[in-house]
Amino acid sequence: MEQLRILAAGKNKDIMTVINRLINTHENWSGVTVTSNDEAIDTAKEVKYDLLLICAGFSSAEEKELTDELQTLQPNLRVLRHYGGGSGLLESEIRSYLKTI
């Protein structure tokens, strides 16, 4: 995969600012962060993503709704749950994901 396009969704704006910086400092990754289901859906209507990174703050129902809607828009979109824990964990989670594709 040449360029991994990541859509990261989480409710905490400060955390999502950090996530955005971490994603976009990697040479072969590009990403956008959003803080609501509506924003994620609108963004996914405009750009094709490889990975939906679900971050903190969504209820189980919101997460399911978002995942279902985005996978309807982009059937090949993979979903990864990020549990927090800093930049090293985020990178490890994404690199583990890359080994599965």
C-alpha positions as CSV (number, residue, x, y, z in Angstrom):
1,M,0.0,0.0,0.0
2,E,1.5,3.2,-1.1
3,Q,-0.3,5.8,1.0
4,L,-2.5,4.7,4.0
5,R,-5.5,7.1,4.3
6,I,-6.8,7.2,7.8
7,L,-10.1,8.7,9.1
8,A,-9.8,9.0,12.9
9,A,-13.0,9.7,14.9
10,G,-13.1,10.6,18.5
11,K,-15.1,12.9,20.8
12,N,-12.3,14.7,22.6
13,K,-11.0,17.6,20.4
14,D,-7.7,17.9,22.2
15,I,-6.9,14.2,21.9
16,M,-7.9,14.3,18.2
17,T,-5.5,17.2,17.6
18,V,-2.7,15.0,18.9
19,I,-3.9,12.0,16.9
20,N,-4.0,14.1,13.8
21,R,-0.4,15.2,14.3
22,L,0.8,11.6,15.0
23,I,-0.9,10.2,11.9
24,N,0.3,12.9,9.6
25,T,4.0,12.8,10.7
26,H,4.4,9.4,9.1
27,E,5.7,9.5,5.6
28,N,3.2,7.0,4.1
29,W,0.2,7.9,6.2
30,S,-2.3,10.7,5.7
31,G,-5.2,11.3,7.9
32,V,-8.1,13.5,8.9
33,T,-9.6,13.6,12.4
34,V,-13.3,14.3,13.2
35,T,-15.3,14.6,16.4
36,S,-18.8,13.5,15.4
37,N,-20.5,10.8,13.4
38,D,-22.0,13.4,11.0
39,E,-18.5,14.9,10.4
40,A,-17.1,11.5,9.7
41,I,-19.8,10.6,7.3
42,D,-19.5,13.9,5.4
43,T,-15.8,13.5,5.2
44,A,-16.1,9.9,3.9
45,K,-18.5,11.1,1.1
46,E,-15.6,13.2,-0.2
47,V,-12.5,11.1,0.2
48,K,-11.8,7.3,0.1
49,Y,-10.1,6.0,3.3
50,D,-8.4,2.7,4.0
51,L,-8.8,2.7,7.7
52,L,-11.4,4.1,10.2
53,L,-9.6,4.6,13.5
54,I,-12.2,4.7,16.3
55,C,-10.9,6.7,19.3
56,A,-12.4,7.5,22.7
57,G,-15.7,9.0,23.5
58,F,-18.2,7.1,21.3
59,S,-20.9,4.9,22.9
60,S,-21.2,1.4,21.6
61,A,-24.4,2.5,19.7
62,E,-22.6,5.5,18.1
63,E,-19.6,3.4,17.2
64,K,-21.8,0.7,15.5
65,E,-23.9,3.4,13.7
66,L,-20.7,5.1,12.4
67,T,-19.1,1.9,11.4
68,D,-22.2,0.6,9.6
69,E,-22.7,3.9,7.7
70,L,-19.1,4.3,6.7
71,Q,-18.8,0.7,5.5
72,T,-21.9,1.2,3.4
73,L,-20.2,4.3,1.8
74,Q,-16.9,2.6,1.5
75,P,-17.2,-1.2,1.6
76,N,-13.4,-1.8,1.7
77,L,-12.9,0.4,4.8
78,R,-11.3,-1.4,7.7
79,V,-12.0,-0.5,11.2
80,L,-9.5,-0.3,14.1
81,R,-10.3,0.6,17.7
82,H,-7.7,2.8,19.3
83,Y,-7.7,2.5,23.1
84,G,-5.3,5.3,23.9
85,G,-2.0,5.1,25.6
86,G,0.2,7.4,23.6
87,S,2.0,7.6,20.3
88,G,3.9,4.4,20.6
89,L,0.7,2.4,21.0
90,L,-1.1,4.1,18.2
91,E,1.8,3.4,15.8
92,S,2.0,-0.2,17.0
93,E,-1.8,-0.7,16.4
94,I,-1.6,0.8,12.9
95,R,1.5,-1.2,12.0
96,S,-0.1,-4.4,13.2
97,Y,-3.1,-3.5,11.1
98,L,-0.9,-3.1,8.0
99,K,0.5,-6.6,8.5
100,T,-3.0,-8.0,8.1
101,I,-3.7,-6.4,4.7
